[in-house]
Amino acid sequence: MTQPAGAGVTSAARRSDVIYLTQDAYDRLARELETLKTEGRERVSQAIGTAREHGDIRENADYDAAKNEQGMMEARIRQIEAILRSAVVGETADDGSAAPGTVVTLEIAGDEEVYFLGSREEAFDGMDVLSAKSPLGQAVLGRRPGDEFSYLTPTGRELPVKLLNVQTRA
């Protein structure tokens, strides 16, 4: 499933109501959604039916487990649908500025930290994700290496930040 490219990641970088995805991530999520809605629902429905055959559902651990799995699966379906509805699909422009889809190295109050700026749906294994919707993510967007700025934490504390490096995800 392919979504036409949106306005582009960099031109829409300041919008806080969207999730930025590459075409690969969008396609992967669309496939996962289709699998959950078809095979997943059928499998859970069968598990619930089998558990019901074991007798009283009030004290049936298999039934409880199947219903719990059904609830978690339906929550994931709703989550993916919301992500895909608000997704802006495009590749990150390699213009040297911090944008969704880039890896940023920051010096925050003297400590060096590396983050993937974007959605956890595109996160690397072991890489901390910095949401573009977060206060720090909003402060970093559009900045270039060497820029110094501060941001207000959710607790009201203002922290000094320096953008040390921006890399396009390989």
N, C-alpha and C positions, 0 to 999 in steps of 0.2 A: 504494500500500500504506500503510495507516494503522495506527499502533500506538496503542492507548488511552493516554491520558495517565497517567503514573506518579504517584508521590506528590507530584510537583511539584518544580521545581528548587530552590526555597528550602528546603523541608523536608528534602530529602535532600542538601543542600549539603556536609555533612561526610563523606559516604561516598566513599571513595577507589577503590572497585572499579567505579564506573560512569562513563559518559561522558554528559554532558548535551547534548541536542540539541533544537532546535526541531522542530516537526512537519514544516516545510519541509525541513530538513536530513535528517531521518529518511527522508522520502519520496524525496528526491534520491538518497540512498545506496541505498535499496531498488531504485530504478529502475536505477542504475548496476550493482548486483549482478546483477539480472535480465538486463541487456544483456550483461554479461561472461559469464554462465553459458550464454547461448544464442548470440547472434550472435558474441561474441568467441571462444568455444571453437570454433565452427564455422569461422570465418575462419582461426584459427590451425591447425586440423586440416587445412584445405585447403592452407594454405601449406606445412605439413610434407609432405603428400602430394605436392604439386607438386615440392618440393625433392628428395624421394626419387627421383622419376622422372629426375632429372638425373644419376644414377649413384651412385658411391661416396660414402656419407655421411661417411666419415672426413675427406675433404678438400673438403667442400661448404659453402661460406660461407652459401648460402641456407638450408640445413638448420640450420646452427648459429644463424643469426639467428632463424629460426622457433622453434626450441627455446628460445632465450633469451627471446623474446617470450612464449612459453607459460609459462615459469617465472615471469616478472614478473607476468603476468596472474593466474596461480593464487595468487601471493602476495597480490595486491590483493584477490582474492575472499576469501581467508582473513581478511585484515585487515578488510574490510567486514563479514563475518559476525560477527567478534568484536565490532566496534563496535555492530552492531545488537542482538546478544545482551545486551550490558551497558548499553544506552542507557536513560536516563530521559528521557522526552519531556515537554516542557512549555515554557511561556513564562516568561521571567524576570519576577518580581514587581518592580514599580517602587516599592520601599519605601525606597530610598536606601542600602541596604547592598550591599556587594560580593558578588555571586553569579555563578555561571556564566551567561554571556550578557551580562555588562555590560562596559563599557569603563572601566577604572580608570586614574587618573593618580596616580602614586606619586612621592614624593621618597625616593630611595634613596641614603643616604650623601651627601646634598647635590645629587644629580643628579635632574632631573625626567624621568620616563619614562612613556609611555602604552602600555597593553596591553589586548588583548581577553582577558578571563578566560573560558576555556572550551576547547573542542576545536578543533584545527586544521582539522577538517572544516567548521567554521562560520566560519573566519577571513575577515576582510575582506582585500581586496587591499592590500598594503603595511602592514598592521597586525601588529605583533608579538603573538604569542599567549603567554599565560601559562596553563599548564595548571593546573587546579584540583588536580591530583595532585602538583604540584611543591612543594618546601618553601616557596617564596614564595607560591605560590597558596594553599596551606593556611593560611599566616599571614594572608593578606588576606581570605579568606572570612568573611563575616558582619560585617566591620568597616564603619564609617561614616566619611564625610569628617571630617577632623580627628583621627582616631585615630592615635596614635603607638605603634609597637611595634618589635620587632626580630625578625629571623629568622636561623636558623643556615644558612649556605650549605653545600653538599655538601663543601666543603673545610674546614669547621669554623670558618669566620670568622663572627662575629656582626655583622650590619649593621643600623643604625637605619633605620627606614622610617616615612614619614608618608603616610597616604592623603589625597590632596588633593581628588579628585573621583571620583564614580561616575555613569556615564550608562548608561541602558538603550540597547541597540543599536537604532538606528532602522531 
